[in-house]
Amino acid sequence: MRTYSARPSDINREWHVVDASGLVLGRLSSEVAQVLRGKHKPTYTPHMDTGDFVVVVNAEKIKMTGKKLDDKLYYRHSGYLGGLKKKPVAKVMAERPEDVIFRAVKGMMPHNKLGKVMLKKLKVYAGAEHPHEAQSPKALAFNI
């Protein structure tokens, strides 16, 4: 039996919409990452982008378990000595709740060029409205 490898002509992309209200961040992110990679399809090929587009709405209503909202920090560095910047997740949620979901999904994607291409198919919005109605996205439900 030969191993199946998808061709670019075999890839069929669909659009999915996920309502994040009341869902736990890590559980939602892992499921979204699976769909972005295409692992939910029988035509999954590790070295190709076979995944679908995912639109996440209501990012501001996401939950975090435990004391992560207060204790978890996001770090960035300017590249200069003493240039480490820290920001608590609660502050990021107040300013840009889309970034919290985006960062969580980004950490679960491959850390290479292919992962960056796959991540471009993720669209996150703080409210319930999104500009992708023309693509007629299907509602995606998870068992989480």
N, C-alpha and C positions, 0 to 999 in steps of 0.2 A: 504494500500500500504506500502511495506517495504522500508526502506532506503537502497540504494545501497552502498556497501562498497567493494572497489577493493581488490582483492587478489594478491599476488605477481606473480601468473601465468597470471593475466590479464594485467599486465603492459607491454606496448609496447613502447620502447624508440626510438625516431627518432633523427636525427641530423639536425640542422638548422644553416645556416650561415647568418649573418647580416652585411651589409656594413654601417659603422657608419659615413661615410664622409658626412658632412653637416647637420647631425641630432643634435638636442638639447639633452644634456646629461640627464636631468631628465626624459624627455619623452621616450627616448630610454631605460633608465634603468628600468622604470616601466613596459614597455612591455616585456623586457627580463626577469624580475623577474616573471611575469605571466607565461611565457613559462617554466621557470625552475621549478616552483611549480607545473605545470600541470593544471592550472586553465582554459586553453583553450580547455581541453578535457572533454567529457561528463563523463569520468570515474574518475574525480577528487575526491580524498578522502583526507580530511584535515590531517589525522594522518599518511599518507603514502607518500613516494616520488614517484609520478606518472608522474613527469615532463620529459622533453626532454633535450638533450644536445644542447647548443648554442655556436657557434663560432662567435666572434665579430672581424671583421677586420677593418683596417684603423682607429684605435683608436686615432691616432695623428691628425685626421681631424675633430674631434668632435667640436661642438660649445657650448658656454655657453651664456645665455642671460644676459643682463645688464652688471654690472661691476664685476661679480663674479670672472672672471679670475684674477683680481687684488685684490679684497677685501676678497674673501673667503680664509680661512686658514684651514689647516689640523693640528690637535693636536695629540701629543703622550706624554706619561709621563713615565719616567724611574722608578718611584716608590720611588725615593729619594726626599728630600726637595729641592725645586727649580728646579726639573727635568723636567719641562714642556717645550716641544719643539714645535715650530710653524713653518709651512712651507706653503708659499702661493701656490695656485693651479697652477699659471703660472710656478713656478719653478718645480713642480711635473710633469706638462705637458711636460716641456722641457727634464726632465730626464727620466721619465717612464710614458708615456701616458696611458699604460694599467692599472696602479693603480687607475687612476681617475675613469674609468668605473667600475672597480672591487669594489671600495669602495662605489660607488653610488648604485650598485646592491646589495651589501652586506647589506646596510642599509635598503633595502626594503624586505629582506628575514626574515623569523622567526628567532628570537634570541635564538635558542636552538640547540640541537644536530641534529635534523632533518634539520634545516636551513643550518648547516655546511655541511651535506651530499649533500643537493641540490646544494650548491654553488660550489661543486667540479665538477659539470657538465658545468660550465662556463669556456670557453677558450677565452682569449682576446689577440689580437696581434696588434702591432702598425702599421705594414705595411699591404699590400694587400695579402701577402703570408701566408699560414697556412699549417701545416703538417697533416691535417685531410681529405685529398682528398679520402683516401681509404674508409671512412665511407659514401661517396657520400652524403654530406649535401645538403638539399634543401634550396633555397633562401627564406628568410623570409622577407616579406614586411609589414610595419605598415602604418596605416592611420594617421601619425603624421606630 
